[in-house]
Amino acid sequence: MLGYLIRRILQMLLALGVLSILLFAWLRLLPGGPVSALLGDRGTDEDRANLEAALGLDQPIYVQYLKFMGRIFHGEFGPSTGVRPGYDAMEIFLDRLPATIELSFLAMLIAVSLAIPLGYLAASKRGRLLDNGLIAVSLVGVAIPVFFLAFVLKYYFAVKLGVLPPSGRNSIGIEGTRVTGMFLLDGVLTGEWDVAWDAARHLILPALALATIPFAVIFRITRASVLEVLDEDYVRTARAKGLTSRVLRGRHVLRNALIPVVTTIGLQIGALLSGAVLTERVFNVRGLGQALALGFETRDYTVLQVLVMMAALIYIVVNLIVDLTYAFIDPRVRLG
């Protein structure tokens, strides 16, 4: 197990190293480069030369890269120029991370709690009307663009019916004690139940919109995995021995079928935490996705490099944890 862990960590470091090279090259291949992003179109040639010297852009490329990596290790990416001018880019990331974590966790909770039991149910009713209907629902979940579904949910439940708030993370006038930056969790931890309830109401619509694709993917993987396990000889043997459906389902089917599902869930968590751009924009959730969109709109390359690098780190770490869990469940993985 230790050897597998070391190998996976080395692979993670290699992936981050390659990403740092791509990110470094991307910043210098942008139209005008970082100098134009900071000065805009009104900077003189003298201003550009002075800023290039201040940023070290007049030095050899390998020296620039080493300094770039040094700033990354120290978390010194520089100030924002567009998303929140004057504020440190890393502070913006840390400030917006809790909102994305909270939204992603609830979306994944909805997706997993529905996808796994429905995937098993569809597999157990293979070829019947229920199976075909659930497959159709999962296909619709993948086919409908997230931003379109988000607008539909927002219009119907927030605008037309008025039962849920249309945007934001909390209502005007409701301010709770901040502990983690996740409003729902903070309300629970401090016992401010009105704050927790208000935060939960604001999370329902964006979480439902964000959960559609993970639900569809996890459902299809669960169904396919359960069907494969149901065809195994040991399942038929256990059924022939007269084991109850409950024992057969828990001990022989789900335990083996969930191995590939765990990996799929990890991939989906990493993707959600990397930033739900469209969902956060539609519902005005001040998370990583919204910051990423604003970074592109305002050409805030400082914030963009922080978000890209940290999103990749989150994605890789989550998948490392999933791989270790996978290896613990199935020792054969460690030999791969």
PEPE-V586057 format. One record per residue. N is the residue number from 0. RES is the residue in one small letter. D_FIRST is the distance of its C-alpha to the first C-alpha in Angstrom with 1 decimal. Layout:
N&RES&D_FIRST / N&RES&D_FIRST
This chain:
0&m&0.0 / 1&l&3.8 / 2&g&5.5 / 3&y&5.1 / 4&l&6.2 / 5&i&8.8 / 6&r&9.9 / 7&r&10.6 / 8&i&12.4 / 9&l&14.4 / 10&q&15.4 / 11&m&16.5 / 12&l&18.5 / 13&l&20.1 / 14&a&21.1 / 15&l&22.7 / 16&g&24.4 / 17&v&26.0 / 18&l&27.0 / 19&s&28.7 / 20&i&30.7 / 21&l&31.8 / 22&l&32.8 / 23&f&34.7 / 24&a&36.5 / 25&w&37.3 / 26&l&39.0 / 27&r&41.2 / 28&l&42.1 / 29&l&43.4 / 30&p&47.2 / 31&g&48.6 / 32&g&45.2 / 33&p&44.3 / 34&v&47.8 / 35&s&49.5 / 36&a&47.2 / 37&l&48.2 / 38&l&51.9 / 39&g&52.7 / 40&d&55.7 / 41&r&58.1 / 42&g&56.6 / 43&t&58.9 / 44&d&57.9 / 45&e&58.2 / 46&d&55.9 / 47&r&53.3 / 48&a&53.6 / 49&n&53.2 / 50&l&50.2 / 51&e&48.5 / 52&a&49.1 / 53&a&47.8 / 54&l&44.6 / 55&g&44.2 / 56&l&44.7 / 57&d&47.2 / 58&q&44.7 / 59&p&42.9 / 60&i&40.2 / 61&y&37.4 / 62&v&38.6 / 63&q&38.6 / 64&y&35.0 / 65&l&33.8 / 66&k&35.8 / 67&f&34.5 / 68&m&30.9 / 69&g&32.1 / 70&r&33.6 / 71&i&30.4 / 72&f&28.3 / 73&h&31.1 / 74&g&31.6 / 75&e&35.2 / 76&f&36.0 / 77&g&39.7 / 78&p&42.1 / 79&s&42.5 / 80&t&45.6 / 81&g&45.9 / 82&v&43.6 / 83&r&44.7 / 84&p&46.7 / 85&g&46.3 / 86&y&43.1 / 87&d&39.9 / 88&a&37.7 / 89&m&34.5 / 90&e&36.5 / 91&i&37.5 / 92&f&33.8 / 93&l&32.9 / 94&d&36.2 / 95&r&35.5 / 96&l&31.8 / 97&p&32.4 / 98&a&34.8 / 99&t&32.4 / 100&i&29.5 / 101&e&32.0 / 102&l&33.4 / 103&s&30.1 / 104&f&28.7 / 105&l&31.9 / 106&a&32.0 / 107&m&28.5 / 108&l&29.3 / 109&i&32.4 / 110&a&30.8 / 111&v&27.9 / 112&s&30.3 / 113&l&32.7 / 114&a&30.7 / 115&i&28.4 / 116&p&31.3 / 117&l&33.7 / 118&g&31.3 / 119&y&31.0 / 120&l&34.7 / 121&a&35.6 / 122&a&33.5 / 123&s&35.1 / 124&k&38.5 / 125&r&37.9 / 126&g&41.0 / 127&r&43.0 / 128&l&44.7 / 129&l&42.1 / 130&d&39.3 / 131&n&41.4 / 132&g&42.4 / 133&l&38.9 / 134&i&37.9 / 135&a&41.0 / 136&v&40.1 / 137&s&36.6 / 138&l&38.4 / 139&v&40.8 / 140&g&38.0 / 141&v&36.6 / 142&a&40.1 / 143&i&41.7 / 144&p&41.1 / 145&v&39.5 / 146&f&42.4 / 147&f&45.0 / 148&l&43.5 / 149&a&43.2 / 150&f&46.9 / 151&v&47.9 / 152&l&46.1 / 153&k&47.6 / 154&y&51.1 / 155&y&51.2 / 156&f&49.6 / 157&a&50.4 / 158&v&53.7 / 159&k&55.4 / 160&l&54.3 / 161&g&53.5 / 162&v&51.0 / 163&l&48.1 / 164&p&48.2 / 165&p&48.2 / 166&s&46.1 / 167&g&44.6 / 168&r&42.3 / 169&n&45.0 / 170&s&48.7 / 171&i&51.4 / 172&g&52.2 / 173&i&49.0 / 174&e&47.1 / 175&g&44.5 / 176&t&42.7 / 177&r&39.8 / 178&v&36.6 / 179&t&33.6 / 180&g&35.7 / 181&m&34.8 / 182&f&38.3 / 183&l&37.4 / 184&l&34.8 / 185&d&37.2 / 186&g&39.9 / 187&v&37.9 / 188&l&36.7 / 189&t&40.3 / 190&g&42.0 / 191&e&44.0 / 192&w&44.0 / 193&d&46.6 / 194&v&44.3 / 195&a&41.3 / 196&w&43.4 / 197&d&44.9 / 198&a&41.5 / 199&a&40.3 / 200&r&43.4 / 201&h&42.8 / 202&l&39.2 / 203&i&40.2 / 204&l&41.7 / 205&p&39.3 / 206&a&36.3 / 207&l&37.9 / 208&a&38.6 / 209&l&35.1 / 210&a&33.5 / 211&t&35.3 / 212&i&33.1 / 213&p&29.7 / 214&f&31.4 / 215&a&32.6 / 216&v&29.3 / 217&i&27.3 / 218&f&30.2 / 219&r&30.4 / 220&i&26.6 / 221&t&26.8 / 222&r&29.9 / 223&a&28.7 / 224&s&25.5 / 225&v&27.5 / 226&l&30.1 / 227&e&27.6 / 228&v&26.2 / 229&l&29.8 / 230&d&30.7 / 231&e&28.0 / 232&d&29.5 / 233&y&27.6 / 234&v&29.2 / 235&r&32.6 / 236&t&32.2 / 237&a&31.3 / 238&r&34.3 / 239&a&36.5 / 240&k&35.7 / 241&g&37.2 / 242&l&34.3 / 243&t&35.3 / 244&s&34.4 / 245&r&32.6 / 246&v&30.3 / 247&l&29.9 / 248&r&29.1 / 249&g&26.6 / 250&r&24.8 / 251&h&24.9 / 252&v&25.8 / 253&l&24.4 / 254&r&21.0 / 255&n&20.4 / 256&a&22.5 / 257&l&20.8 / 258&i&17.5 / 259&p&19.2 / 260&v&21.2 / 261&v&18.4 / 262&t&17.8 / 263&t&21.6 / 264&i&22.0 / 265&g&19.6 / 266&l&21.7 / 267&q&24.8 / 268&i&23.9 / 269&g&23.3 / 270&a&26.6 / 271&l&28.5 / 272&l&27.4 / 273&s&28.3 / 274&g&31.9 / 275&a&34.1 / 276&v&37.0 / 277&l&39.6 / 278&t&39.0 / 279&e&39.2 / 280&r&42.3 / 281&v&44.1 / 282&f&43.6 / 283&n&43.8 / 284&v&40.5 / 285&r&40.0 / 286&g&36.3 / 287&l&34.4 / 288&g&35.8 / 289&q&39.3 / 290&a&38.7 / 291&l&37.4 / 292&a&40.5 / 293&l&42.8 / 294&g&41.2 / 295&f&42.1 / 296&e&45.6 / 297&t&46.4 / 298&r&44.7 / 299&d&42.7 / 300&y&40.3 / 301&t&39.0 / 302&v&37.7 / 303&l&36.5 / 304&q&34.3 / 305&v&32.8 / 306&l&32.2 / 307&v&30.8 / 308&m&28.4 / 309&m&27.2 / 310&a&27.1 / 311&a&24.8 / 312&l&22.5 / 313&i&22.5 / 314&y&21.8 / 315&i&18.8 / 316&v&17.3 / 317&v&18.0 / 318&n&16.4 / 319&l&13.2 / 320&i&13.1 / 321&v&14.0 / 322&d&11.4 / 323&l&8.7 / 324&t&11.0 / 325&y&11.5 / 326&a&8.0 / 327&f&8.3 / 328&i&11.7 / 329&d&11.4 / 330&p&8.6 / 331&r&10.8 / 332&v&10.0 / 333&r&6.8 / 334&l&9.5 / 335&g&11.8
